[in-house]
Amino acid sequence: MSGQEQIYQVGDFLRGGGFRDTYECASDPTKLLKFDRYGAGTRKIKSRGPVKDLFRKLRAKLGYKKQRLTGNQDELLGWQHIQEVGLAGHHAFTRVHGMVETNLGPALMIEKINNFAYSEIRSVRDYIKQHGRIQDAELIRALVEYFKILRAHHVSCFADRPENMGIVVDTHGKTYIKCFDVKTYLDHQFLPINKIEYFRKRRIQRRLDRHFSILSGENAAEGARI
């Protein structure tokens, strides 16, 4: 097959998300393969409430709204962002290897995580569902360190969502958080002031602080998590 693109063989089905299905990679057990369910522009957009939905429609009429990409295209854009902020080699992020050809069609190849801290729990969201709140001191420390990384580098992607925060351990048994989905956020601002660097960073910091406060229980409406 010299000079030809490798065709990767798809292994067992692992899980299905809102927009993609994830499979083992039979050709390389250290990788996973993600397949899109929707084509570009056909992904379903969740309602964010009547006011924000109205702003979406107004922005679309004014030509600001970008077409929703496929999940894999979004994650490639997110990975580009992670590279740009200098975190591509950081242990807190699952490496994205890019699009590959498989026996079932094109797929996004990513690093496979094998060092989850719990056998039945993969993410922070899974932990909260099972335990109600986070009281484990090691996990609290790991979350604080993780959000410090996101905030220091102004990371703007799905890395701040509990369902994408894997709970893993290193070779010394130390718990840390590893993100396994870096899809980008859609820009819903009516006036795109985030084009200005100062406002862009401030917006990212506010979002990260808000998501951490929900986990830490500072936001009473969401209930205590830590």
N, C-alpha and C positions, 0 to 999 in steps of 0.2 A: 504493500500500500504506500510505497514511497511516493511523495509528492501529492498524495491524496489526503483529504481531510478525514480524521478519524471519526468513525461512527460508534458512539458509545451505546452500550446495551443497558436497557432500563431494567432495574431489579424490582423488588417488592414495593407495593404502595405503602406509604407511611402515614400520611395525614392529608386532609383537605382543608384549605383555608377559605376565606371569603371570595378570593379571586383565582387561586392557584391550587394545584395538587403537587405534592412532594413525594418523590420516589427515591429508593436506594439506587445507587449506580453500580450495576453488576460488573462493569469494566474496571471500576476503581472504588473499593470499599471505603476510602477516606473522603469520598465526595457524595453529595446529594444532587438530585435533579428536580428543578421546579418547572412545571408546565402551566401556561396560561389557560384560563377557561374562556376569556373574552378577547376579542380583537381590539385594536386601538380605537378609542372613541366609543366603545360599546359597554364599558364597565359601568356597573350601577353605582351611583353616588348616594351615600347615606344622607338623610335629612339632618340638618343642624339646627332645626327650629325655624319658625316662620320668618323671623327677621333676617337671619343669615341666608336663608333660602331666597328671600326677596333680593338681597344684595347680589347673590349669585346671578339671578336673572337680569338685574340691571347691568351688572358688569358684562354679561354675555352680549347684551344689546349694544353696549358701548365698545365691544370688540376686545375687552380685556381677558375674557375667559379663554384659557388654553384647552385644547382637546385633551381629555383624559387618556393617558397612555395605557398600555398593558401593564400588568403587575411586574413582569420581568423588565420592561423598559424603565419603569419607575425605580426599580431596585438598582439598575445599572446607573441611573442618574444619581441615586442616593450614594452608591459606592464611589462615584466620581467625587461627590461632595466629601465623603470620608477621606479620600485620597488628598483632596485639596487642603483639608484642615490638618493633614499630617498624621492621621490615625490608622492608615491602612495596615500597618504592621503591629498595631496594638492588640494585646490579647483580649480586650473587651469587645472586639468585633469579629464576627465570622467572615472569613475571607470569601469574596466573590470572584470567581474565576472567569466569568463571562459566558456568552452564549456558545453552545456546542450543538452538533448534530447527533441525534440518537436514532435508534431503530423505530421510535414513535414520533419523530419530528424534532424540531428545535426546542431546546430547554436551556434554562439558566443553571450553570453548575456552581455549587457553593461548597465550602468546607463542611464536613460532617462533624458534629459535636458528639464526642463519646464519653465526656467526663462530667455528666450531670451529677449533681450532689445527691439526688434522690432517685429511686427507681421508678416511682409513679408520678413524680413532679418534674416538669420541664421548666416552667416559667414562673415568674413572680405572681402572675394571675392565678396559675394553678395552685400555688402555695396559699394564696388568700382564700380561694374557694374551699380548700381543705381545712385550713386552720382559722379562718375568720379574720385574724390580724397577725402581723409579723412581730414576734417577740424574741426570736432567736438573735442573740447579740452579734453573732458572726454575720448573719444575713443583713442585719441593720448596718453594720460597718461596711459591708460590701456595697450596699445601695448608696450610702453616703459617698463613698469613694467614686462610684460609677457616675453619679450626678455631678460630682466635682469635675470629672473628665469632660462630660458633655457640656457643662457650663463654661469651663476654661477654654474650650475649642469652638464654642458657639455651634454645636451640632444641631442641625435642623432636619430631622427625619423621624421615622417611626421608632427610632431607638429609645424614645422616652415613653413608650407604651408598655405596661406590665406584661402583656401577652408576648412581647418580643424580647423580654429580658430573661435569658436563660440563667438558671442558678447552677453554677459549675464549681469544681474544685481543681486546684493545680496539683502538681506532683508532690507537694508538701502537705496536701490536705487543707489548704487555705481556700475559703469560699470567695468567689468573685462573680460578677455579673458579666455575661457575654451576650451581646445583641446578635440575633439571627434574622433580622429583617430591617433593612435600611431604606425602604421605599420613601420617596419624598412626599412632603405635604403639598397639597394644592394651595395656591395663593388666593384667598377669598377676600382680600382687602378691597374695599370700594375705591379708595384712593391709594395707588401703589407707592406709598411713601417708603416702603421697605427697599426700594431701589437705592435709597440713601443709606450708606454703610452704618451710620450711627443708629438709625431707626431699625434697621434690619437686625442688628445685634441686640438691641433692647427688646425687640419683639421675641427673639429666640430665648433670651434670658427669662422673660416673663412667662413664656410657655413652660420652660423647664422648671421654674420655681412653682408654677401652678400644679404641674403634674407631681412634683415631689411633695408638695403640701397635701395633696390628696392621699398619697401613700402614707405620709407621716401623721395623718389625722388632724392637721391644722385646719382643714376645711371640714367643719362639722357636718355640713350637708351631705358629704360623701361618706362619712363614717370613719372611725379610727382604723388605720391600717398598721401603724407601727406604735 
